[in-house]
Amino acid sequence: MKKTIKLLALTLTVGVSLSAARPTGAAVSSSATLQAGDMVAICGDSITEQKSYSIYLEDYFLMCQPANNLQAVQLGLGGEGAPSFATRLQADALPYHPTVATIFYGMNDGGYVAPDEARKKRFRDGMAAVVRTFKDAGLRLIVAGTPGVVDSDAFKRPDTSPEVYNETLRQLGEMSKEVADSEGVAFADVHSLLLDMMAKAKAKYGAAYHVAGADGVHPDWNGHLVIAYAFLKALGCDGNIGAITYDFGAGRATADRAQKILSVADGAITVESTRYPFCFFGNPDTTRSTRGMLEFLPFNEDLNRYTLTVTNARGDLRVTWGKDSKVFPADTLAKGINLAAEFLDNPFAAKFIEVEKAIRSQQNIETPIIRTSSLLALIARELPDTQAEFDQLRQTLLGLDTKLRQRAADSVTPVTHTIKIEAVN
């Protein structure tokens, strides 16, 4: 029996079951921002386990680079609430040595029923326990998020309407805000933002355009972009991706340190970029697209500014970037345009997809690690003499995850592209 259980533990794809030592009692500032070398623990329920907004966050960390050498781990577990995560946090999150955490619970905590004081208290206590455990572990930046929303058309429950359950989620969001304020940590109001975006998107695309998912609970790419935006803003990302200035009269170009000007000839500026703008894909009127929300969500304005400024020019100028061209008045270009917003199909898109694929491979392995960690912990408790084998297995799994994370980071290599600027006759 003993050998059988050992074999089971060693052959399952299992996860981290023990915590690592961390400094305790570190102060946390609600105004903190990401710093070089941060490890971000992305925590939540099945909406996090979907690996969409969590991937968008890691996309942004690695490619848009709000700070250097950022890392992330996705810790979502379906069906979970804040109190449950509080019991597994030390086992599943702390071994990754996070310095930053985002916390996104509440959808299950509300029980899919009308507001209930006992449920609200359990949720608040659970959120407080999560935040305090992270603080005691020395995390520098913690973002307490509100729950999301249920879709105003797709959510179908026999005893609870979308309006009633969104009120439940709103009240749980108030509990998150109370915890954030009392514990002095950052806060992300995902709920209010999603409600606003859902109303605006449905007004344009129709009731069938679900923002909280076809099942009314789990968003598609459109809703996940909104969630990512809320957390990136709460993490203090300033949105400055790159800046290029071209003196049209003199034929000279300059750029920020993440952009290297390789050549300038006849209005063609060839640039090597180590920081990428965030890229968006899909047909905007479908939910499996990150483009449909851009009309309502200020992602490009707030988080994705890749700026081109042209000075000493008159009249209209044609700007060509990649396969597309647009004409702008010289005075508009003198103020600067956001290339990332004006050219959604741009030279970074193919590389963005490549890096995201590596990130998805990393996060895909994190899901089975987390989902089986409780089984591994149970076996270790029942068979204490197997502890050394479990420790070895844990290190193997952590090592695999580390390799996949490093592969994703290494896939972010410089992109060379050309911006062509010419007068329109």
Backbone torsions as a table, in degrees:
resi	resn	phi	psi	omega
1	MET	NA	-43.3	-179.7
2	LYS	-60.3	-45.3	179.3
3	LYS	-65.2	-36.9	179.9
4	THR	-62.8	-44.4	-179.2
5	ILE	-67.3	-38.6	176.2
6	LYS	-59.5	-45.4	-179.3
7	LEU	-63.1	-40.9	178.0
8	LEU	-59.1	-46.1	-177.7
9	ALA	-65.9	-33.9	-176.5
10	LEU	-83.1	-17.3	-177.5
11	THR	-102.5	-21.5	175.7
12	LEU	-69.8	153.1	169.8
13	THR	-82.4	102.8	-170.3
14	VAL	-122.5	177.6	-170.3
15	GLY	-127.2	-169.4	-175.5
16	VAL	-75.7	130.9	-176.4
17	SER	-121.7	-6.5	-179.4
18	LEU	-125.2	151.2	-179.7
19	SER	-87.5	161.6	177.2
20	ALA	-108.1	154.5	-179.7
21	ALA	-67.8	138.2	-179.8
22	ARG	-139.5	153.4	172.7
23	PRO	-64.3	148.4	-176.0
24	THR	-112.4	159.5	171.5
25	GLY	74.0	17.7	-178.6
26	ALA	-68.1	142.0	177.7
27	ALA	-72.8	145.2	178.8
28	VAL	-121.5	132.6	-179.8
29	SER	-107.8	134.2	178.1
30	SER	-72.6	-12.0	179.3
31	SER	-104.8	10.1	-179.5
32	ALA	-68.2	158.3	176.4
33	THR	-128.9	170.4	178.2
34	LEU	-63.6	144.3	178.7
35	GLN	-126.5	159.2	-179.4
36	ALA	-54.5	133.4	176.2
37	GLY	85.2	2.3	-179.4
38	ASP	-63.3	144.3	168.9
39	MET	-109.5	120.6	-175.7
40	VAL	-103.3	120.8	173.8
41	ALA	-90.1	118.7	-178.1
42	ILE	-100.6	105.9	-168.0
43	CYS	-111.9	139.4	178.3
44	GLY	173.4	-170.7	-177.1
45	ASP	-94.6	-146.6	-176.3
46	SER	-65.8	-23.6	176.5
47	ILE	-67.0	-36.4	173.2
48	THR	-71.2	-40.5	-179.2
49	GLU	-65.6	-17.6	174.9
50	GLN	-59.3	-22.9	179.3
51	LYS	59.9	53.8	172.0
52	SER	-120.3	-67.4	179.4
53	TYR	-63.1	-32.2	178.3
54	SER	-65.2	-36.3	176.0
55	ILE	-70.0	-40.6	177.3
56	TYR	-60.6	-39.2	176.6
57	LEU	-61.4	-46.9	-178.8
58	GLU	-69.9	-34.4	170.6
59	ASP	-51.3	-50.1	-176.1
60	TYR	-65.6	-43.0	-179.5
61	PHE	-60.7	-44.4	-173.8
62	LEU	-81.6	-40.4	-173.0
63	MET	-97.2	-42.3	179.6
64	CYS	-82.1	-21.9	168.9
65	GLN	53.5	63.3	172.6
66	PRO	-62.4	-19.6	169.3
67	ALA	-151.7	162.5	-176.0
68	ASN	-79.4	147.1	169.8
69	ASN	56.9	44.2	176.0
70	LEU	-79.5	150.6	175.5
71	GLN	-132.4	162.0	177.9
72	ALA	-148.5	153.6	173.3
73	VAL	-134.8	136.1	-178.4
74	GLN	-97.7	121.6	-172.2
75	LEU	-119.2	24.9	-177.1
76	GLY	-68.1	145.5	178.5
77	LEU	-142.8	119.3	-176.9
78	GLY	-60.1	142.2	177.1
79	GLY	80.6	1.8	-171.8
80	GLU	-89.0	155.3	169.8
81	GLY	-122.3	174.7	-177.7
82	ALA	-59.1	-43.2	179.6
83	PRO	-61.3	-36.4	179.5
84	SER	-66.9	-42.8	178.5
85	PHE	-62.9	-34.2	179.2
86	ALA	-59.1	-31.1	-178.8
87	THR	-79.8	-21.1	-178.2
88	ARG	-110.7	-0.9	-174.9
89	LEU	-57.1	-47.8	-177.8
90	GLN	-63.8	-35.0	-177.5
91	ALA	-77.3	-38.3	-169.4
92	ASP	-104.7	-24.7	-176.3
93	ALA	-103.6	-46.2	-172.2
94	LEU	-65.1	-28.3	176.7
95	PRO	-61.1	-18.5	176.9
96	TYR	-83.6	-0.8	-180.0
97	HIS	52.9	53.5	179.2
98	PRO	-68.0	149.5	171.5
99	THR	-111.0	-13.6	-177.9
100	VAL	-138.6	147.4	176.0
101	ALA	-142.9	142.3	167.7
102	THR	-112.3	136.8	-173.6
103	ILE	-123.1	119.8	-172.6
104	PHE	-134.6	86.5	-179.4
105	TYR	-128.2	174.5	175.1
106	GLY	126.5	-29.4	-177.7
107	MET	-58.8	-45.3	178.3
108	ASN	-82.6	-28.3	-176.8
109	ASP	-62.3	-28.5	-179.5
110	GLY	-76.1	-12.1	176.1
111	GLY	70.6	8.6	-179.7
112	TYR	58.3	37.8	178.6
113	VAL	-133.3	177.1	177.8
114	ALA	-63.6	160.9	-179.7
115	PRO	-50.4	137.1	-175.2
116	ASP	-140.1	124.8	-174.3
117	GLU	-63.2	-38.4	-179.5
118	ALA	-65.5	-42.2	178.3
119	ARG	-64.9	-39.3	178.8
120	LYS	-61.3	-42.9	-180.0
121	LYS	-65.5	-42.8	178.6
122	ARG	-60.8	-41.1	179.3
123	PHE	-65.0	-46.0	-179.4
124	ARG	-61.3	-44.4	179.5
125	ASP	-63.1	-39.1	178.8
126	GLY	-65.4	-45.3	178.0
127	MET	-61.6	-41.8	179.4
128	ALA	-63.2	-39.9	179.5
129	ALA	-64.6	-40.3	178.5
130	VAL	-63.0	-49.7	-178.1
131	VAL	-61.3	-44.5	-177.6
132	ARG	-67.0	-37.2	177.7
133	THR	-65.0	-41.8	176.4
134	PHE	-63.9	-41.7	178.5
135	LYS	-62.2	-44.6	179.0
136	ASP	-63.0	-28.0	179.2
137	ALA	-81.3	-2.9	174.1
138	GLY	94.3	12.6	179.2
139	LEU	-65.1	140.2	-176.6
140	ARG	-87.3	-32.5	-174.9
141	LEU	-137.0	122.8	-179.9
142	ILE	-129.0	131.2	177.4
143	VAL	-113.5	114.6	174.8
144	ALA	-89.7	116.0	-178.7
145	GLY	-98.3	155.6	169.5
146	THR	-78.6	167.1	168.2
147	PRO	-63.3	168.4	173.6
148	GLY	-82.1	-140.3	178.2
149	VAL	-134.5	165.5	165.1
150	VAL	-101.4	152.5	-174.7
151	ASP	-71.8	136.7	-175.4
152	SER	-69.5	-12.4	177.5
153	ASP	-120.7	-38.6	-173.8
154	ALA	-81.9	-23.5	-178.0
155	PHE	-71.9	119.5	-178.1
156	LYS	-129.9	109.5	174.2
157	ARG	-132.4	140.4	-174.6
158	PRO	-62.8	-31.1	-173.1
159	ASP	-114.0	-1.2	-175.5
160	THR	-138.3	123.2	177.3
161	SER	-83.3	161.8	175.4
162	PRO	-56.8	-39.0	-178.4
163	GLU	-64.0	-43.1	-179.7
164	VAL	-65.9	-45.2	-176.3
165	TYR	-73.0	-31.0	174.8
166	ASN	-66.8	-29.8	173.1
167	GLU	-67.7	-39.7	174.5
168	THR	-58.0	-47.1	-178.8
169	LEU	-65.8	-36.2	176.9
170	ARG	-60.9	-44.5	-179.4
171	GLN	-67.4	-35.0	173.8
172	LEU	-64.7	-35.8	175.6
173	GLY	-60.3	-35.1	175.1
174	GLU	-62.8	-35.1	176.6
175	MET	-65.1	-41.4	176.7
176	SER	-60.2	-42.3	179.6
177	LYS	-64.5	-40.4	177.2
178	GLU	-59.6	-44.3	179.7
179	VAL	-64.4	-45.5	-179.7
180	ALA	-59.3	-43.8	-179.0
181	ASP	-67.6	-44.3	-176.3
182	SER	-70.5	-31.3	-178.4
183	GLU	-95.1	-5.2	177.8
184	GLY	69.5	37.7	179.1
185	VAL	-116.3	171.3	-178.4
186	ALA	-72.9	161.6	-174.5
187	PHE	-137.0	138.9	176.6
188	ALA	-126.1	115.9	179.5
189	ASP	-88.7	77.8	-179.4
190	VAL	-67.0	-37.7	-174.9
191	HIS	-59.8	-53.9	-177.2
192	SER	-63.0	-39.7	179.8
193	LEU	-64.5	-44.6	179.5
194	LEU	-64.5	-39.4	177.2
195	LEU	-59.3	-45.3	-179.1
196	ASP	-64.9	-46.5	-179.3
197	MET	-64.6	-37.8	-179.9
198	MET	-63.5	-44.9	179.9
199	ALA	-62.4	-44.1	-177.8
200	LYS	-69.2	-41.7	-178.9
201	ALA	-67.1	-41.5	179.8
202	LYS	-68.1	-31.1	177.0
203	ALA	-63.0	-32.1	179.8
204	LYS	-89.3	-48.3	-170.8
205	TYR	-96.2	-12.7	178.9
206	GLY	103.5	165.5	-175.8
207	ALA	-61.5	-31.1	-177.9
208	ALA	-71.4	-13.4	178.4
209	TYR	-78.8	89.7	-176.8
210	HIS	-77.3	136.4	178.0
211	VAL	-103.9	-21.5	176.4
212	ALA	-109.2	23.1	172.0
213	GLY	98.5	156.0	179.5
214	ALA	-63.4	-26.9	176.1
215	ASP	-91.1	2.4	178.4
216	GLY	85.1	-4.0	-174.0
217	VAL	-125.2	-45.7	-172.7
218	HIS	-100.6	108.1	-174.9
219	PRO	-63.7	158.2	169.2
220	ASP	-90.2	-166.7	-175.2
221	TRP	-58.7	-33.6	-177.6
222	ASN	-62.2	-50.6	-179.9
223	GLY	-67.7	-34.9	-179.7
224	HIS	-66.4	-31.3	176.2
225	LEU	-63.4	-38.3	178.1
226	VAL	-63.6	-43.2	178.5
227	ILE	-61.8	-45.8	179.3
228	ALA	-59.4	-43.5	178.7
229	TYR	-56.5	-47.3	-177.1
230	ALA	-59.6	-43.0	-179.1
231	PHE	-73.7	-37.4	178.0
232	LEU	-62.8	-39.6	177.1
233	LYS	-64.4	-43.2	-179.7
234	ALA	-66.5	-25.8	177.6
235	LEU	-80.5	-1.1	174.3
236	GLY	83.1	19.9	179.9
237	CYS	-68.3	130.7	-173.9
238	ASP	-90.2	-13.3	174.4
239	GLY	84.0	2.7	179.1
240	ASN	-84.4	102.5	-176.5
241	ILE	-92.6	-46.9	-178.0
242	GLY	-165.7	157.7	179.7
243	ALA	-145.7	126.4	178.9
244	ILE	-126.6	132.3	177.6
245	THR	-120.3	132.9	-179.0
246	TYR	-123.6	122.8	174.3
247	ASP	-87.2	100.9	-173.8
248	PHE	-62.9	-38.8	-178.6
249	GLY	-68.8	-40.6	-177.3
250	ALA	-90.6	-15.5	-178.4
251	GLY	71.0	33.1	-179.3
252	ARG	-118.7	148.8	179.6
253	ALA	-131.4	144.6	174.2
254	THR	-131.8	163.5	-178.0
255	ALA	-154.4	165.6	175.0
256	ASP	-72.4	176.1	-170.5
257	ARG	-70.3	-16.7	177.5
258	ALA	-84.8	-4.1	179.9
259	GLN	-124.7	125.1	179.7
260	LYS	-109.1	121.0	178.1
261	ILE	-76.4	115.6	-179.3
262	LEU	-87.8	-38.1	-179.8
263	SER	-163.1	156.0	173.7
264	VAL	-138.0	122.6	-178.8
265	ALA	-153.4	122.1	176.5
266	ASP	52.8	42.6	177.6
267	GLY	81.2	0.1	178.8
268	ALA	-99.0	116.5	-178.7
269	ILE	-105.6	116.3	178.0
270	THR	-99.0	126.4	-170.7
271	VAL	-126.4	142.4	169.9
272	GLU	-109.7	120.3	-173.7
273	SER	-115.2	130.4	175.5
274	THR	-97.5	-15.8	175.4
275	ARG	-112.5	132.4	-176.1
276	TYR	-102.4	148.6	163.8
277	PRO	-73.6	152.0	174.8
278	PHE	-67.8	138.9	-177.2
279	CYS	-113.8	149.2	-175.3
280	PHE	-123.7	147.3	-172.3
281	PHE	-138.3	162.6	172.1
282	GLY	97.1	167.0	176.9
283	ASN	-75.2	123.0	-171.7
284	PRO	-59.7	-26.7	-177.3
285	ASP	-88.4	9.7	174.5
286	THR	-111.0	151.5	-178.0
287	THR	-73.8	-23.4	178.9
288	ARG	-87.2	55.3	-179.1
289	SER	-153.2	145.6	174.4
290	THR	-95.7	2.9	-176.0
291	ARG	-89.7	-29.7	-172.9
292	GLY	-63.3	-26.8	-176.7
293	MET	-86.5	-9.6	-171.8
294	LEU	-66.4	-25.0	177.1
295	GLU	-66.1	-26.3	-174.5
296	PHE	-110.4	-28.8	-175.2
297	LEU	-99.4	122.4	-176.3
298	PRO	-80.1	47.6	-177.9
299	PHE	-62.6	-49.1	-178.4
300	ASN	-65.7	-41.3	-178.3
301	GLU	-65.8	-40.8	-172.9
302	ASP	-93.5	-29.4	-169.5
303	LEU	-127.0	-4.5	-166.6
304	ASN	-144.8	59.4	-177.2
305	ARG	-97.8	107.4	175.6
306	TYR	-115.5	94.7	-160.5
307	THR	-98.3	135.4	170.6
308	LEU	-116.1	125.5	176.2
309	THR	-119.8	131.2	179.8
310	VAL	-120.0	123.8	-179.5
311	THR	-110.9	165.5	175.2
312	ASN	56.0	46.1	177.8
313	ALA	-131.4	160.0	177.6
314	ARG	-133.4	160.7	176.7
315	GLY	71.0	-151.4	178.8
316	ASP	-101.2	145.3	179.1
317	LEU	-126.4	142.0	175.8
318	ARG	-96.1	126.6	176.1
319	VAL	-109.6	125.5	177.5
320	THR	-116.8	126.0	178.2
321	TRP	-136.8	115.0	-172.4
322	GLY	70.7	-133.0	-176.8
323	LYS	-89.3	-11.3	-172.3
324	ASP	-106.8	151.2	177.0
325	SER	-130.2	147.2	173.9
326	LYS	-140.5	149.9	178.4
327	VAL	-103.9	132.9	-179.8
328	PHE	-130.8	144.4	171.0
329	PRO	-64.2	147.5	-178.1
330	ALA	-59.7	-36.8	-179.1
331	ASP	-68.3	-29.6	174.7
332	THR	-67.4	-44.1	179.3
333	LEU	-67.3	-30.8	178.6
334	ALA	-65.7	-29.2	176.4
335	LYS	-82.0	-19.3	-179.8
336	GLY	101.2	136.2	174.3
337	ILE	-117.5	153.5	178.0
338	ASN	-93.4	102.3	-178.8
339	LEU	-58.5	-36.3	-178.0
340	ALA	-62.8	-32.7	179.3
341	ALA	-84.7	-35.7	-176.2
342	GLU	-78.4	-28.1	-176.0
343	PHE	-127.3	84.6	-179.9
344	LEU	-67.0	-34.9	173.6
345	ASP	-92.5	97.1	-172.3
346	ASN	-130.4	173.6	-175.0
347	PRO	-65.0	-9.9	178.8
348	PHE	-88.6	-13.1	-168.5
349	ALA	-59.8	-46.7	-177.4
350	ALA	-63.6	-41.8	179.6
351	LYS	-68.8	-36.0	177.5
352	PHE	-59.0	-44.9	178.9
353	ILE	-62.4	-40.9	-179.7
354	GLU	-62.3	-46.0	179.9
355	VAL	-66.2	-42.5	-179.9
356	GLU	-61.2	-34.7	177.0
357	LYS	-61.7	-41.2	178.0
358	ALA	-67.0	-38.2	177.3
359	ILE	-64.2	-41.3	179.3
360	ARG	-63.1	-39.8	177.2
361	SER	-59.8	-41.8	178.1
362	GLN	-63.1	-50.6	-176.5
363	GLN	-69.2	-28.3	177.2
364	ASN	-62.8	-35.7	180.0
365	ILE	-76.4	-24.2	-179.5
366	GLU	-71.0	-30.1	179.4
367	THR	-62.5	-53.9	177.9
368	PRO	-64.9	-28.8	175.6
369	ILE	-60.0	-47.9	-177.8
370	ILE	-69.6	-42.2	-173.3
371	ARG	-68.0	-21.5	-179.0
372	THR	-107.8	2.4	-175.7
373	SER	-64.6	-34.6	-179.6
374	SER	-65.7	-35.6	177.4
375	LEU	-64.8	-43.5	179.5
376	LEU	-62.9	-42.1	179.2
377	ALA	-63.8	-39.0	179.5
378	LEU	-62.7	-45.7	-179.8
379	ILE	-63.5	-40.1	179.8
380	ALA	-63.1	-36.2	178.5
381	ARG	-69.3	-36.5	-178.2
382	GLU	-75.6	-27.9	-177.7
383	LEU	-128.2	76.9	-176.3
384	PRO	-57.9	-27.3	-177.7
385	ASP	-72.6	-6.7	178.2
386	THR	-95.5	8.8	-172.5
387	GLN	-57.2	-41.2	-177.9
388	ALA	-62.2	-38.7	179.1
389	GLU	-67.1	-39.0	178.5
390	PHE	-66.8	-38.5	177.9
391	ASP	-61.8	-40.5	179.5
392	GLN	-66.1	-42.4	178.1
393	LEU	-62.6	-41.8	179.2
394	ARG	-60.4	-44.6	179.5
395	GLN	-65.4	-35.3	177.5
396	THR	-63.3	-44.7	-179.2
397	LEU	-67.2	-42.7	176.6
398	LEU	-61.5	-38.5	179.1
399	GLY	-65.7	-39.8	177.7
400	LEU	-63.3	-45.6	179.0
401	ASP	-61.5	-41.0	178.6
402	THR	-61.8	-41.3	179.1
403	LYS	-63.9	-41.8	178.7
404	LEU	-67.0	-37.5	177.9
405	ARG	-65.3	-40.9	179.1
406	GLN	-68.0	-36.4	177.7
407	ARG	-62.4	-40.4	177.4
408	ALA	-63.3	-44.6	179.8
409	ALA	-64.0	-40.3	-178.7
410	ASP	-68.8	-21.2	-179.8
411	SER	-74.9	-11.2	177.2
412	VAL	-83.8	92.8	-179.3
413	THR	-114.3	159.8	-176.4
414	PRO	-57.7	142.2	176.2
415	VAL	-109.4	127.4	176.6
416	THR	-100.0	129.7	-176.4
417	HIS	-148.5	163.7	-176.6
418	THR	-126.1	132.7	174.8
419	ILE	-109.4	121.4	-178.9
420	LYS	-105.6	127.8	-179.1
421	ILE	-126.5	123.0	-177.5
422	GLU	-144.7	150.7	178.3
423	ALA	-69.7	145.3	175.8
424	VAL	-96.9	120.7	-177.4
425	ASN	-72.2	NA	NA
